[in-house]
Amino acid sequence: MRLRDYVPIGKSSNKQALLTEMGQNVLQNWPLKRVGYDYTFYLSDSRRIDAFAIPTGKIIITTALFDSLANADELEALLVYAIAHIEQRHSLKEYHSCLQ
């Protein structure tokens, strides 16, 4: 429900292109066999500093968070962190634990 307030920026944006390129680079260099999600990276226009790693392989980063990063290394670290959450299925595990 929190995601309904976030609208992706157009794919032609330089920031979106950088996010996608960096995300693909992280995936290509991932050291372990991945679960098999089709990862997509979205930049959402928002003044709120936030990011979401959705179990389907979608990673959403707000422009406020993107703009607050000091360099490409910080963006890469954020993407590694988000991908690791999806690969380890943290959201799904949390969901199932809440059902019990």
Disulfide bonds with the S-S distance in Angstrom:
none
